[in-house]
C-alpha cells in the first residue's frame, strides 16, 4: 500500500465510516483502474468499477438498469456526471466523483439517503478544493 492509499484508507476509516452514517465504503482511483482503499469485506470488482465509470458518462443508463456494487444491485434515485445515489430496500449507496478519486459509501437502514449524500458531497467538495 503506497502513501496515497494510506491517506485514502484514513478517509474511509475516519471521514466516512467513522461518521457513524455508513457501514462500509471504498475509494476508487481517479481513473477507475481499481480500489485505493476500502473497509474490510467491502469488495468492489473491476467489472463493477467499469460499470460505474460508464454511468458517469451516460447517467440515464443508471435509471434504466440500476447498478451493482459489491454484488448488490441498487435502483438509481439520482444520476448525473458527478453523483450516483442508489437504494436497495432501506439501505443505500452514494457514489461521488472527486478530482482525485471516486467515493463509494454504503449506508444502513437507519440512515436516510439524503443525509448520507450530504456528508459525501461535502467530503468531495473538500477534496476538490485547491491546496
Helices and strands as residue ranges (DSSP letters): H 3-10, I 11-16, G 17-19, E 24-29, E 35-38, H 46-57, H 60-65, E 67-69, E 72-79, E 83-88, E 91-97, E 101-107, H 113-128
